[in-house]
Amino acid sequence: MMPFPQKSFLGFNLTYPAIVAFIGYIILALVVILPFKYPVVDEETGNEYVVDYDFSTRLIVLILMAIPVALSVYSINCMMVGDCRIWSWIVAIVGVYWVALFVIMALMYTFH
């Protein structure tokens, strides 16, 4: 079997599909970190007000997104290179861990 070409990208040896996905995730992270404000309508009064999207919330979102992003890029790279049996177990375990973190953070914000 012919090996797939890999390129060093930010210190990692990645295949081109993994690089494309990584660049897409970098763009997503930049959009998340931008200071957008969004309008919200109070259901009781009907008044509309603007909610600030503060930096700490955006940073937590980026940290939570880092786990599935890393898994996704590595999985794409592994699919191109091959032999991913051990990686499938790592993805399963870390994916469940990420879901647990997300649920815990959601509960903390809900009851805080």
C-alpha positions, 0 to 999 in steps of 0.5 A: 500500500502506498503511504499517504503524503504527510506535511509538518503543520504546527509541529504535527505530521498531518495528512492534507485532509487533517490540515484542512479540518484543522484550519476549519476548526481554527476559523471556528475558534476565531469566530467563537472568541469574537465579542458578539452581542445578541438580542434577547426578548424577555417573554414576560414583558416583551422587552428586547435587550442585548446580552454581552457574550463575556470573555470567560464564557467564550474561553470555557467554550473554546476549552471544551471544544478543544477535546473534540477538535483534537479527536476529530483532526487526529481521527481524520489523520488516522483514517488516512494513515491507517491501523486505528484500533487503539485510537478507536478506544481512545476516541471512545473513552475521551469522547465519553469524558468530554460529554461528562465534562460538558454535562457537569459544566452545563449543570454548574451554569444552570444551578449557579 
